[in-house]
Amino acid sequence: MKYLLLLNTPSPDSVEDQSAEAPTVEEFVTFTKAISDAGVMLDSQALDISHATTVRVRADGERVVTDGPFAETREIVGGYYLIDVPDLDAALDWAARCPGARRGGVEVRTVWEWREG
């Protein structure tokens, strides 16, 4: 099954406890190599946490575009890993090994695969 591991990091303006040391680039490089060498990583990217744009379409069809991220947001999605593992337990194991789980969190989402037919 495919799972998306969303790496959430505390917003710089968050009042959340940020006493845990932020993971280093080297730790992410090591984790990325381990998950890749295990043959379960399908894709992974870091995301720009300083810029975001949200698009909403109102009931009247009006498009509203808002720049962000927003100060009131407690966490920001800073990256992801797309993995293919046998089950949720395996996905949770990889999420727990991710350096991003130490500060912030790693949200695990099942990827629904659409099949036409």
Buried (B, 14 or more C-beta within 10 A) or exposed (E): EBBBBBBBBBBEEBEEEBEEEEBEEEBBEEBBEBBEEEEBBBEBEEBEBEEBEEEEEEEEEEEEEEEEBEEEBEBBBBBBBBBBBEEEEBBBEBBEEBBBBEBBBBBBEEEEEEEEE
